[in-house]
């Protein structure tokens, strides 16, 4: 009977611990990202490299096109043992250039994320290809400059500054302030205060009753 009770107890313990062991040993599902790839509004060539990065480190690499269409990608980001990617930001590069879009890693996720660099018709200024404008100031006499980066879609404008103006006229002299107190008067007041304190101390000492001598 004792053996039967022991076996029953072991069976109950196994049933309690089995779900915990199964969960602990369950593999971590990777996060999948997929979508289209465009640079300045145009499709990219086949075999264009797409990379995913977490914390600045490359965690997955693929090339275009994906199986479901031209100029598209699909990649899996697996979480290594002892590393926690949950909720971390994922950035992407297209042929080594940072894409504008980012995602977040989730276990078992299947995220559609279209990747782009620039916008519009081939990055021509005025055609909708500008994604950022930077204005810089040139020294006086410099010529205005315009620089457009087709890869990033950034337009940089250099604006010359005007000549320095003439110095303005000096302001009117302010009113004369009141004369300060004489130092001799201040010293005289300090001397009177000290003398009064000394007189008070002398009076207090004189008024103190002498103590009777102690008996031998």
C-alpha positions in Angstrom: 0.0 0.0 0.0 2.9 2.4 0.8 4.3 1.9 -2.7 1.0 2.6 -4.3 0.7 5.9 -2.4 4.2 6.8 -3.4 3.5 6.2 -7.1 0.3 8.1 -6.9 2.2 11.1 -5.3 4.8 11.0 -8.0 2.1 11.0 -10.7 0.5 14.1 -9.2 3.8 15.9 -9.0 4.5 15.0 -12.6 1.1 16.3 -13.8 1.7 19.6 -11.9 5.2 20.2 -13.2 4.7 19.0 -16.8 3.0 22.3 -18.1 5.8 24.4 -16.5 8.5 22.2 -18.1 6.7 22.3 -21.5 6.5 26.1 -21.4 10.1 26.5 -20.4 11.3 24.3 -23.2 9.0 25.8 -25.9 11.1 27.4 -28.7 11.0 31.2 -29.2 9.1 32.0 -32.4 11.0 34.4 -34.8 9.5 37.7 -35.9 8.9 38.0 -39.7 8.9 41.3 -41.6 7.9 41.6 -45.2 6.8 44.3 -47.8 7.8 46.3 -50.8 11.1 48.1 -51.4 11.4 51.5 -53.2 14.1 54.1 -53.6 12.9 57.6 -54.7 9.6 56.1 -55.7 11.1 53.5 -58.0 11.5 49.7 -57.6 14.9 48.3 -56.8 16.8 45.8 -58.8 16.8 42.1 -58.0 19.3 40.9 -55.4 19.3 44.3 -53.6 20.5 43.6 -50.0 18.1 44.2 -47.2 19.3 44.1 -43.6 17.6 44.3 -40.2 19.3 45.8 -37.2 18.6 45.8 -33.5 20.7 48.0 -31.2 22.9 48.8 -34.2 23.7 45.1 -34.8 22.7 43.2 -38.0 20.3 40.5 -37.0 19.0 39.3 -40.4 19.9 39.7 -44.1 18.0 39.0 -47.3 17.8 40.1 -50.9 15.0 41.2 -53.2 12.8 40.0 -54.7 10.7 38.0 -52.2 8.7 35.1 -53.5 5.5 37.1 -53.8 6.6 39.9 -56.1 9.4 42.1 -57.6 11.1 44.7 -55.5 9.9 43.1 -52.3 11.6 41.4 -49.3 10.8 39.0 -46.5 13.1 38.1 -43.6 13.0 36.3 -40.2 14.6 37.7 -37.1 15.3 34.9 -34.6 16.0 35.6 -31.0 19.3 34.0 -29.8 19.3 32.0 -26.6 20.0 34.3 -23.6 18.9 37.5 -25.5 15.7 39.4 -25.2 14.4 41.2 -28.3 10.9 41.7 -27.0 9.6 45.2 -27.9 13.0 46.4 -29.3 13.1 48.7 -32.3 14.1 47.2 -35.6 15.7 49.4 -38.3 16.3 48.4 -41.9 18.9 49.3 -44.6 18.4 49.1 -48.4 21.8 48.4 -50.0 23.5 49.9 -47.0 21.4 53.0 -46.7 19.0 53.5 -43.8 15.3 53.2 -44.7 12.8 55.6 -43.3 10.7 52.9 -41.6 11.2 51.1 -38.3 9.4 48.2 -36.6 9.3 46.4 -33.3 10.3 42.8 -32.6 7.4 40.6 -31.3 7.6 36.8 -30.8 5.8 35.1 -33.6 5.0 38.4 -35.3 4.2 38.7 -39.0 4.6 42.4 -39.8 4.0 44.0 -43.2 6.4 47.0 -43.5 7.0 48.7 -46.8 10.6 50.1 -46.9 11.4 53.4 -48.7 14.3 55.8 -49.2 13.2 59.2 -50.6 10.0 59.9 -52.4 8.6 61.0 -55.8 9.8 60.5 -59.4 13.4 59.6 -59.2 14.4 62.3 -56.7 14.1 65.3 -59.1 13.5 68.5 -57.1 10.0 69.8 -57.7 8.7 66.3 -58.5 7.9 65.3 -54.9 11.3 63.7 -54.2 12.3 66.0 -51.3 11.8 64.5 -47.9 13.9 67.0 -45.8 15.2 70.5 -46.3 18.3 71.9 -44.5 19.1 75.6 -44.6 22.6 76.8 -43.8 24.0 80.4 -43.6 27.0 81.4 -45.7 29.5 84.2 -44.9 28.8 87.7 -46.2 29.4 87.9 -49.9 29.1 84.1 -50.4 27.0 82.7 -53.3 23.7 80.8 -52.6 24.1 77.0 -53.0 21.7 74.2 -53.7 22.6 70.6 -53.1 20.1 67.7 -53.5 20.9 64.1 -52.4 18.9 61.7 -54.5 19.6 58.8 -52.2 18.3 60.4 -49.0 15.9 62.9 -50.5 17.6 65.8 -48.5 17.8 69.3 -50.1 20.4 71.6 -48.6 20.1 75.3 -49.2 23.0 77.7 -48.5 21.8 81.3 -47.9 24.3 84.2 -47.9 24.1 86.6 -45.0 23.9 90.4 -45.6 26.7 92.9 -44.9 27.3 94.1 -41.3 25.5 97.4 -40.6 27.2 100.6 -39.3 27.6 101.1 -35.6 24.8 103.1 -34.0 25.3 106.4 -32.2 26.3 106.5 -28.5 23.5 107.0 -26.0 23.2 110.1 -23.8 25.1 110.3 -20.5 23.1 109.2 -17.5 22.2 111.5 -14.5 24.8 112.0 -11.8 24.1 109.9 -8.7 23.7 111.1 -5.1 27.0 111.7 -3.2 28.0 109.0 -0.8 28.2 109.4 3.0 31.5 110.6 4.5 33.6 107.8 5.9 34.5 110.0 8.9 30.8 110.3 9.9 30.5 106.5 9.8 33.6 106.0 12.0 32.3 108.5 14.5 29.0 106.7 14.8 30.8 103.4 15.3 33.0 104.9 18.0 30.0 106.3 19.9 28.3 102.9 19.9 31.4 101.2 21.2 31.7 103.8 24.0 28.1 103.3 25.0 28.6 99.5 25.2 31.7 100.0 27.3 29.8 102.3 29.7 27.0 99.9 30.1 29.4 97.0 30.9 31.2 99.2 33.5 27.9 100.1 35.3 26.8 96.4 35.4 30.1 95.4 37.0 30.0 98.2 39.6 26.4 97.3 40.6 27.1 93.6 41.2 27.0 92.8 44.9 30.2 91.4 46.4 29.8 87.9 47.6 30.4 87.1 51.3 33.6 85.2 52.0 33.0 81.5 52.7 33.6 80.3 56.3 36.8 78.5 57.0 
